[in-house]
Amino acid sequence: MAMEEEQYDEGFDREDSDLSLMADVKLPPLPYSPSKTISRKQTSLSLASPNKKDDDKDAFSAITPKPETVSPPLESRNLSRASFRPPLRKRKTKFTFENTPTFDPNEPYDFDEDDEDIPKTERYATQIEQSRALYRKSCKRMGLIPIKKVLQQFGQTVFSIDDLQLSARELKTIFVSIANGLDILELDLSGNKLGVKEVNYLCQILKANKHLSALIMRKCNLHGSPMKNLAEFLSTSYTLRKLDLGDNNLDDNDAPHVAKVIEKNESIGDLILSQNKLGESAIMIGHAIKENEIMVSLDLSWNHIRGYGAIGVAQGLEKNTKLTTVNLAWNGFGFEGCIALSRVLESNSCLMSLDLANNRVHPPALFELLKGLEKNKTLASLRLAHNPITAPMSTIVLNRLLHAKESSLTELDIEGVVVDKDFKSTLEEIQKIRMFIVRYDMALPLNKARVFKADSKNIFNIDPVRILFFMKEHLRTIDLFLKIDKDNDNSLTREEMQFAFELEGFPISSAALDSVMGYLDTNKDGSVDLLEFIAGERKLKRKLIQEREEARADSHLNPQTKISGDKKQYSKAFGAPKDVRSPLPKKTG
């Protein structure tokens, strides 16, 4: 229903509002009433029926003298163009009360340049457009330029901003835009520095988005407080399936937080911690691995893990019953670590892939590892690339695997290792029995030229006498003697000595065996009794101590020479043999 009504504003009835015509007009002063506001409805009058109260007021004012009043400064009648507001004309308007939209100033309103009277549902046809619009508005509010790579990734399952080196403000605009992105399954933040605030924003996203299952945070500088806050959240979060924290400078101080994530989290199945500095603090990682029953893949490569840290990780793997893939490449497991891993392989029944590339696995350490490998029934892939493994040792490994009936190993990687001429024939024998793939560097060619006699005792660059006594491991000297004495006649013959070396996987020539017998058989009767065996071990110990003292004295004379003080390392117990003769003939003339 429509109504017609004549309106007046402030009692004025002017048809022209030109400022030039108002110069000579004297208007009556307005009453000063700062506490009362007059709306347009209250001043709306009808010419046909004037108000009675206004007539009485005019009559009273006619008989009452009016004192001179000064208008307040705020109500001055300055008629300049800058301050004068022309009165509204009398106009006829039609008020329609049906379907008239009302404006509420308290409600939010979108003041875009392209604003049109379009319903809200038609403004953003898809969630992707809405996310892009939200990102543009956030950038505009922050005074930033939207990034094209970010705009193109809205709506994709993998959202990656790796290596963009974004600032904290730029990261905040992205986090706000993807907070409700239900289509994002993997988020890659690599290469962007994340502080405490950014990690807190990220935790809010992980809490709101239950579909996000993979989080990659390489080179984000999470060392310190950011890692602590992230660990606090992840210890109670159960949505992530994959977490990559590689190359974040995590060290001994961050190891407790990493261990907390491994021990408390019940959803992460793939954890990558490569290229950090955990070192000896990997013992805590090993304790956490014992308690974890969810994780199936663990990457600890490039973490300076050696010594006690290597033993701690191995002990954790020994008790774990879920891990199937473990990457320990580019550490320093050496002899001690291989002994611990050998025990893991003997008892573990779930591990299927083990990477020990570049871990200082020399022949004695490899012999220890083979003891557990022969008894393992589940390991299918073993990587030993770029380790100091000799050519004869490569054939010995295949021979041991050929006779290991319980082994299920199908893939062996010894890349960077040169193999000898018997390697291929042994490999063919294994491949006739089962599928077996080996990756190696090259095979030594058959030398049809003149063959020169080499010093056999230096085949491994180790004195064979030292090899003999290091074969006793944790046994007593008398136990080693009884182990070698097969006929129980309380003496060791030349054949028994040779059999002991070959049993442990050390090929020994007749010349090297002569040096062993000559060192131990002091009475020259052709055999070694128990007293001679014990005396030979004591003589070897004294020789090792003397060499150590000489090396220490040389280091004091030459400060540039550094000697490791760790006497427990097996590899350090071997000294380089003196006066090594070259197998090549000297050039004459």
C-alpha positions in Angstrom: 0.0 0.0 0.0 1.4 3.4 -1.0 0.9 6.7 0.8 1.4 10.3 -0.5 2.6 12.9 1.9 4.0 16.4 1.7 7.2 16.9 3.6 9.1 20.0 4.9 12.6 20.2 6.3 13.1 22.7 9.2 10.1 24.8 8.2 11.6 26.1 4.9 9.7 26.4 1.7 12.1 27.4 -1.0 12.1 26.3 -4.5 15.6 27.4 -5.4 18.7 26.5 -3.4 21.3 28.4 -5.4 23.9 29.9 -3.0 24.2 33.1 -5.1 20.5 33.9 -4.3 21.0 33.4 -0.6 23.5 36.3 -0.1 20.8 39.0 0.8 18.5 36.6 2.7 18.3 37.0 6.5 17.2 33.8 8.1 15.8 33.6 11.6 18.2 32.0 14.1 17.7 28.4 15.0 16.9 27.5 18.6 20.0 26.1 20.4 19.2 22.7 21.7 22.3 20.4 21.8 20.6 17.6 23.8 17.6 17.2 21.4 17.8 15.8 17.9 14.9 16.4 15.5 14.2 13.7 13.0 12.5 14.1 9.7 9.4 12.3 10.8 9.0 14.6 13.8 9.2 17.7 11.6 6.9 16.4 8.9 3.8 18.7 8.9 0.7 19.0 6.8 -0.4 22.3 5.3 -4.1 21.4 5.6 -4.1 20.8 9.4 -1.5 22.9 11.3 -0.5 21.8 14.8 -2.3 23.6 17.7 0.7 23.7 19.9 2.6 25.7 17.3 -0.3 28.3 17.1 -0.2 28.8 20.9 3.6 29.2 20.8 3.3 31.9 18.0 0.7 33.8 20.0 2.9 33.7 23.1 5.9 34.9 21.2 3.9 37.8 19.7 3.3 39.4 23.1 6.6 38.6 24.7 9.6 40.7 23.8 12.4 38.7 22.4 15.8 39.3 23.9 18.8 39.5 21.6 20.4 36.1 21.6 23.7 35.1 20.1 23.7 31.9 18.1 26.2 29.3 19.4 29.4 28.8 17.4 28.3 25.4 16.2 25.0 26.8 14.8 26.4 29.9 13.1 24.7 30.9 9.9 27.8 31.3 7.7 26.5 31.2 4.1 29.8 30.5 2.4 29.9 27.7 -0.1 32.2 25.7 2.2 29.9 25.5 5.2 26.4 26.2 4.0 24.1 23.3 3.5 21.1 24.2 1.4 17.7 23.3 2.8 15.8 20.5 1.1 12.9 21.5 -1.2 9.4 20.6 -0.6 8.8 17.5 -2.5 6.2 14.9 -3.1 7.4 11.3 -2.5 5.7 8.0 -2.6 6.5 5.7 0.2 6.1 2.1 -0.5 6.1 -0.2 2.5 6.0 -3.4 0.6 9.3 -5.2 -0.2 11.4 -2.2 0.7 14.9 -3.3 1.8 16.2 -1.6 4.9 19.8 -0.8 5.6 21.2 -1.8 9.0 24.6 -0.1 9.7 25.5 -2.7 12.2 25.5 -5.5 9.6 28.7 -6.2 7.6 28.5 -5.0 4.0 30.8 -5.7 1.1 32.0 -2.5 -0.5 33.7 -3.9 -3.6 34.2 -1.9 -6.7 32.3 -4.4 -8.8 29.5 -4.5 -6.2 26.1 -5.4 -7.8 22.8 -6.5 -6.4 23.6 -10.2 -6.9 22.7 -12.8 -4.3 25.5 -14.1 -2.1 25.1 -17.6 -3.4 25.9 -16.5 -7.0 28.9 -14.3 -5.9 31.3 -17.4 -5.6 30.2 -20.2 -7.7 32.8 -22.6 -6.2 34.9 -22.9 -3.0 38.0 -22.2 -5.2 36.8 -18.8 -6.2 35.9 -18.0 -2.6 39.4 -19.0 -1.4 41.0 -16.9 -4.1 38.9 -13.9 -3.2 39.7 -14.3 0.4 43.4 -14.5 -0.4 43.2 -11.3 -2.5 41.4 -9.4 0.3 43.9 -10.5 2.8 46.8 -9.4 0.6 45.0 -6.0 0.1 44.5 -5.6 3.8 48.2 -6.4 4.4 49.5 -4.2 1.6 50.9 -7.2 -0.3 50.8 -8.3 -3.9 49.1 -11.7 -4.5 51.4 -14.5 -5.6 50.5 -16.2 -8.9 51.8 -19.6 -7.8 49.5 -19.4 -4.7 46.4 -18.4 -6.7 46.9 -21.3 -9.1 47.0 -23.9 -6.4 43.6 -23.3 -4.7 41.5 -26.4 -5.3 44.4 -28.8 -5.7 45.1 -31.7 -3.3 48.8 -30.7 -3.0 49.4 -27.2 -1.9 53.1 -26.3 -2.2 54.9 -23.0 -1.5 58.3 -24.5 -1.3 61.4 -22.3 -1.7 59.4 -19.1 -2.0 61.1 -17.6 1.2 58.0 -15.8 2.2 57.8 -13.3 5.1 55.7 -13.8 8.2 52.9 -11.5 6.8 52.8 -13.3 3.5 52.5 -16.7 5.3 49.7 -15.4 7.4 47.6 -14.4 4.4 48.1 -17.9 3.0 47.2 -19.6 6.3 44.0 -17.6 6.5 43.0 -18.5 3.0 43.6 -22.3 3.4 42.3 -22.7 6.9 39.0 -24.2 5.6 40.4 -25.8 2.4 39.0 -29.2 2.8 40.4 -30.3 -0.6 44.1 -30.0 0.6 45.6 -33.3 1.5 49.3 -32.4 1.4 50.9 -29.1 2.5 54.5 -28.3 1.6 56.1 -25.3 3.4 59.7 -26.1 2.7 62.2 -23.3 2.3 60.2 -20.8 4.4 61.3 -19.7 7.8 58.7 -20.5 10.4 58.8 -18.8 13.8 56.7 -19.4 16.9 53.7 -17.4 15.6 53.7 -19.2 12.2 53.9 -22.6 13.9 50.9 -21.7 16.1 48.9 -20.6 13.0 49.8 -23.9 11.4 48.6 -25.9 14.4 45.3 -24.1 14.1 45.0 -25.2 10.5 45.8 -28.8 11.4 43.2 -28.6 14.1 40.5 -27.2 11.8 41.3 -29.3 8.7 41.0 -33.0 9.4 41.6 -34.0 5.8 45.3 -32.7 5.8 47.4 -35.9 6.0 50.9 -35.0 4.8 53.0 -32.1 6.1 56.4 -31.3 4.6 58.6 -28.7 6.5 62.1 -29.0 5.2 64.5 -26.1 5.7 62.0 -24.2 7.9 64.5 -23.5 10.7 62.4 -25.2 13.4 65.3 -25.4 15.9 64.3 -24.3 19.4 60.9 -23.0 20.4 59.1 -23.7 17.1 60.0 -27.4 17.4 58.8 -27.4 21.0 55.4 -25.9 20.1 55.0 -28.2 17.2 55.8 -31.3 19.3 53.3 -30.2 21.9 50.5 -30.1 19.3 51.5 -33.3 17.4 51.7 -35.3 20.6 47.9 -35.0 20.9 47.0 -34.7 17.2 45.9 -37.8 15.3 45.3 -36.6 11.7 48.7 -36.5 10.0 50.0 -39.6 8.3 53.3 -38.2 6.9 55.7 -35.7 8.5 58.9 -34.4 7.0 61.2 -32.4 9.3 64.4 -32.8 7.3 67.2 -30.2 7.2 65.9 -28.1 10.2 69.2 -28.0 12.3 67.6 -30.2 15.0 70.3 -31.0 17.5 70.7 -32.5 21.0 68.4 -29.8 22.5 65.6 -30.7 20.1 65.9 -34.5 20.4 63.5 -34.7 23.4 60.8 -32.9 21.4 61.3 -35.2 18.4 61.3 -38.2 20.7 58.0 -37.0 22.2 56.4 -36.9 18.8 57.6 -40.4 18.1 56.4 -41.8 21.4 53.1 -40.0 21.9 51.7 -39.5 18.4 49.4 -42.3 17.2 48.9 -41.4 13.5 52.2 -40.6 11.8 53.3 -43.6 9.8 56.1 -42.0 7.8 58.6 -39.8 9.6 61.6 -38.1 7.9 64.3 -36.6 10.1 67.2 -36.6 7.6 70.0 -34.0 7.4 69.8 -32.9 11.0 72.3 -33.1 13.9 70.9 -35.5 16.3 74.3 -37.3 16.9 74.6 -39.0 20.3 71.1 -37.8 21.3 69.8 -40.5 19.0 69.7 -42.6 22.1 66.4 -40.8 23.0 65.1 -41.5 19.5 65.9 -45.2 20.1 63.9 -45.3 23.4 61.0 -43.6 21.7 61.1 -46.2 18.8 60.6 -49.0 21.4 57.2 -47.5 22.4 55.9 -46.6 18.9 53.4 -49.0 17.4 52.2 -47.0 14.4 55.2 -45.9 12.4 56.2 -48.1 9.4 58.9 -45.9 7.8 61.8 -43.9 9.5 64.5 -41.9 7.8 67.5 -40.9 10.0 70.1 -40.4 7.3 72.7 -37.6 7.5 72.4 -37.2 11.3 76.0 -37.8 12.5 74.8 -40.9 14.4 77.7 -43.0 15.7 79.0 -44.8 18.8 76.4 -44.8 21.6 73.8 -43.1 19.3 74.1 -45.9 16.8 73.7 -48.6 19.5 70.7 -46.7 21.0 68.9 -46.7 17.6 69.7 -50.4 17.1 68.3 -51.3 20.5 65.1 -49.4 19.7 64.7 -51.3 16.4 65.3 -54.6 18.2 62.1 -54.0 20.3 60.0 -52.4 17.6 57.4 -54.6 15.9 56.0 -52.2 13.2 58.9 -50.6 11.3 59.4 -52.0 7.8 61.7 -49.4 6.2 64.6 -47.8 8.0 67.1 -45.4 6.3 70.4 -45.0 8.3 72.6 -43.9 5.4 75.4 -41.4 5.7 76.1 -41.9 9.4 78.9 -43.7 11.2 77.6 -47.0 12.5 81.0 -48.7 12.0 81.9 -51.8 13.9 79.9 -51.1 17.1 76.7 -50.2 15.2 77.0 -53.3 13.0 77.2 -55.6 16.0 74.0 -54.0 17.4 72.3 -54.2 14.0 73.3 -57.9 13.8 71.3 -58.6 16.9 68.4 -56.7 15.5 68.4 -58.8 12.3 68.5 -62.0 14.4 65.3 -61.2 16.4 63.4 -58.7 14.2 60.6 -60.1 12.1 59.1 -57.0 10.5 62.0 -55.1 8.9 62.0 -55.4 5.1 64.4 -52.6 3.9 67.6 -51.4 5.5 69.9 -48.6 4.1 73.4 -48.5 5.5 75.1 -46.7 2.7 78.3 -44.8 3.6 78.4 -45.9 7.2 82.1 -47.0 7.6 81.2 -50.6 7.2 84.6 -52.2 6.7 85.2 -56.0 6.3 85.3 -56.8 10.0 82.0 -54.8 10.6 80.4 -56.5 7.6 81.3 -60.0 9.0 79.4 -59.1 12.2 76.4 -57.9 10.1 76.4 -61.1 8.1 75.9 -63.2 11.3 72.4 -61.6 11.8 71.7 -61.4 8.1 72.0 -65.2 7.6 69.3 -65.7 10.3 66.9 -63.0 9.2 63.7 -64.2 7.4 62.0 -60.9 6.4 64.7 -58.5 5.1 64.3 -58.1 1.4 66.5 -55.1 0.5 69.9 -54.2 1.9 71.9 -51.2 0.8 75.7 -51.1 1.5 76.8 -48.6 -1.2 79.9 -46.5 -0.8 81.4 -48.5 2.1 85.1 -49.5 2.4 84.3 -53.1 1.2 87.2 -54.8 -0.7 86.8 -56.9 -3.9 87.4 -60.3 -2.2 85.0 -59.4 0.5 82.2 -58.9 -2.1 82.5 -62.5 -3.1 82.6 -63.7 0.5 79.2 -61.9 1.1 77.6 -63.7 -1.8 79.0 -67.1 -0.6 77.5 -66.5 2.8 74.1 -65.6 1.3 74.3 -68.6 -1.0 74.4 -71.0 1.9 71.9 -69.0 4.1 68.8 -71.1 3.7 66.6 -68.8 5.8 67.5 -65.5 4.2 64.9 -63.9 2.0 67.2 -61.1 0.7 66.3 -60.3 -2.9 68.1 -57.0 -3.5 71.7 -56.0 -2.6 73.1 -52.6 -3.4 76.9 -52.3 -3.2 77.3 -49.4 -5.6 80.8 -48.0 -5.6 82.4 -51.3 -4.6 84.7 -53.1 -7.1 84.1 -56.9 -7.2 86.6 -59.6 -8.1 86.5 -62.2 -10.9 84.6 -64.8 -8.8 81.7 -62.5 -8.0 79.7 -63.1 -11.2 79.9 -66.9 -11.0 78.7 -66.9 -7.4 75.9 -64.4 -8.3 74.7 -66.8 -11.1 74.5 -69.7 -8.7 72.2 -67.6 -6.3 70.0 -66.5 -9.2 69.4 -70.1 -10.2 67.9 -70.7 -6.8 65.9 -67.5 -6.3 65.4 -64.0 -7.7 68.4 -61.9 -6.6 69.4 -58.5 -7.9 72.8 -56.9 -7.1 73.9 -53.4 -8.0 77.7 -53.0 -8.0 80.3 -50.8 -9.6 82.6 -52.9 -11.8 84.4 -56.3 -11.9 88.1 -56.6 -11.9 89.3 -57.8 -15.4 91.5 -60.9 -15.7 95.2 -59.8 -15.9 96.9 -61.8 -18.7 100.1 -59.8 -18.4 103.0 -60.5 -16.0 101.7 -61.1 -12.5 103.8 -59.7 -9.6 103.7 -61.2 -6.2 102.0 -59.0 -3.7 102.4 -58.8 0.1 99.5 -61.2 1.1 99.3 -60.0 4.7 98.3 -56.5 3.5 95.3 -57.7 1.4 93.0 -56.0 3.9 95.6 -53.4 4.9 95.6 -55.2 8.3 98.1 -57.4 9.9 96.7 -61.0 9.9 98.0 -61.5 13.5 95.7 -58.7 14.6 92.8 -60.2 12.7 93.3 -63.5 14.6 93.0 -61.9 18.0 90.2 -59.6 17.1 88.2 -62.6 16.0 87.7 -63.5 19.6 85.2 -60.6 20.0 83.9 -60.9 23.6 85.5 -64.3 24.3 88.3 -65.0 26.6 91.7 -65.9 25.1 91.3 -69.5 26.3 87.8 -69.7 24.7 89.2 -68.6 21.3 92.0 -71.2 21.6 89.4 -74.0 22.3 87.3 -72.7 19.4 90.1 -73.0 16.9 91.3 -76.4 18.4 89.1 -78.8 16.5 90.8 -82.0 17.5 91.1 -81.0 21.2 94.8 -81.9 21.4 95.6 -78.6 23.2 97.6 -77.3 20.2 96.8 -75.3 17.1 98.2 -76.7 13.8 98.7 -74.8 10.6 95.6 -76.4 9.1 93.5 -75.4 12.1 94.7 -71.8 11.8 93.8 -71.7 8.1 90.4 -73.2 8.8 89.7 -70.6 11.5 90.5 -67.7 9.1 88.3 -69.1 6.3 85.5 -69.8 8.7 85.3 -66.2 9.7 85.5 -65.1 6.0 89.1 -64.0 5.8 90.9 -65.5 2.8 94.5 -66.1 3.8 97.4 -67.1 1.7 100.2 -69.4 2.6 102.6 -66.5 3.0 100.3 -64.7 5.4 99.7 -68.0 7.3 103.5 -68.4 7.6 103.7 -65.0 9.3 101.0 -65.9 11.8 102.7 -69.2 12.7 106.1 -67.5 12.9 104.7 -64.9 15.3 103.0 -67.4 17.7 105.2 -70.5 17.4 108.2 -69.4 19.5 109.7 -72.9 20.0 109.4 -73.7 16.3 107.7 -77.1 16.8 105.1 -76.5 14.1 102.2 -76.0 16.4 101.0 -73.3 18.9 100.1 -74.4 22.4 98.0 -72.3 24.9 100.9 -70.6 26.6 102.3 -69.5 23.2 98.9 -68.3 22.2 98.5 -66.2 25.4 102.0 -64.8 25.1 101.4 -63.8 21.5 98.3 -61.8 22.5 100.2 -60.0 25.2 103.0 -59.2 22.8 100.5 -57.8 20.3 98.9 -55.6 23.0 102.2 -54.2 24.0 102.9 -53.4 20.4 99.6 -51.6 20.0 100.2 -49.5 23.1 103.7 -48.6 21.9 102.4 -47.5 18.5 99.7 -45.4 20.3 102.3 -43.7 22.5 104.5 -43.0 19.5 101.6 -41.5 17.6 100.7 -39.3 20.6 104.3 -38.1 20.9 104.3 -37.2 17.2 101.1 -35.3 17.6 102.7 -33.1 20.3 105.5 -32.3 17.9 103.2 -31.6 15.1 100.0 -29.8 16.3 98.3 -30.2 12.9 98.1 -34.0 13.5 94.9 -34.9 15.3 94.3 -38.3 16.9 91.0 -39.5 18.1 90.8 -40.3 21.8 88.0 -42.9 21.5 89.7 -46.2 22.1 86.5 -48.2 21.8 86.2 -47.8 18.1 87.1 -51.0 16.4 88.3 -49.4 13.2 90.8 -47.3 15.2 92.5 -50.3 16.7 94.0 -51.2 13.3 97.2 -49.4 12.5 98.5 -49.0 9.0 101.3 -51.6 8.4 104.8 -50.1 8.1 107.1 -50.5 5.2 104.3 -51.4 2.7 105.9 -52.7 -0.5 104.3 -51.8 -3.8 103.4 -54.7 -6.0 104.4 -52.8 -9.1 108.0 -53.1 -10.3 110.3 -50.1 -10.1 111.2 -48.4 -13.3 114.9 -48.7 -14.2 116.9 -46.4 -16.4 
